[in-house]
Amino acid sequence: MEELPEIGLRLHGGLDPRSCIDLAQAAEANGFASLWFAENPLQRGVLPAASACALLTRRLRIGLGIINVYSHHPTLIAMEFAALDELADGRARLGIGSGIGRLIERIGFAWQPLAATRDALHIVRRLLAGEEMTYRGQVFSVHQARLAFRARSPRTPIYMAAMGDRSLRLCGRLADGLIVSNMCPLGYTERAVTIAKAAAAEAGRPPPAVVQYVPCVARPDRSAARQAAKAAIGEMLTAFWPAGIEWPALREAIVAQSGIPRPEFVAALARLRDGEPADRVLDERFVAAFAIAGTAEDCLAATTRFQRAGVGELVLTFAGAQPIDDIGYFGRALAEQRA
């Protein structure tokens, strides 16, 4: 048996807290290693759901990935994470990032992703370590700040969400772990891991641990699973991909690694935005590039490719209308393969 990465479950602010609890309990019952909560501005805040899941599970790691530094000042990140970690008896994990630029601008900030993340990493790490600090950053500053209590995990690893080359190098230099977002094909992941590891080596630091988020649909009916995956991919493409044909360099790099020629990618986006259903627009190349889908055995085989690319923890977003059933089906196959 090829080595599998650890398997986690991704939850997010699009889910109500009670649904998060149900999914968390299903994940724990089915042998998953972790929960990671992803938060975006103007969606539900994830701290209430993460806190409830910390109380109602016993083994799962509870990851905040990411907490946005614009929605949560770095001092507040340190305060909230430390309290969550107490509630979780040391099972909490912390990931930070600067979020999606157009959403940050809607809440009144000029988006400076590298500077904001760099400032937050410095402030949060030293506050959790129990230090009093004065720091003058480009985006965030503190003066004689210190937590009024001792954090349960003062040396907790801090993960950073990074996609562009400069942010990947910053992650390698300063963070303890890398979070690779949804909609990143495997070739892009390999490249990202290489950049972050090289930067860590140059800084004399150990290589960052790597977490990757991937949409997943695991069902006995392979065709149904792949159709559901196409619907999820279509939603993410129309929600997060820039309109028009001029894209940032990051998006160009993702397409280049997807195996889908750019003109075909552009045409698919146009058809999706015109309202055509994803199962008619997207072919199997989109599923192969951006999701894990099929039978449980198909999905387990796909996880090994991420392990070979350097991903230590694969965090799955179970798409479609029956995530608890799909988690159970995947979990039973996972237990059998590990037996």
Helices and strands as residue ranges (DSSP letters): E 6-12, H 17-29, E 34-38, H 47-56, E 61-68, H 74-87, E 92-97, H 101-106, H 113-128, E 133-136, E 141-145, E 158-161, H 165-174, E 177-180, H 186-202, E 209-218, H 222-240, H 249-258, H 262-273, H 278-281, H 284-290, E 292-294, H 296-308, E 313-318, H 323-338
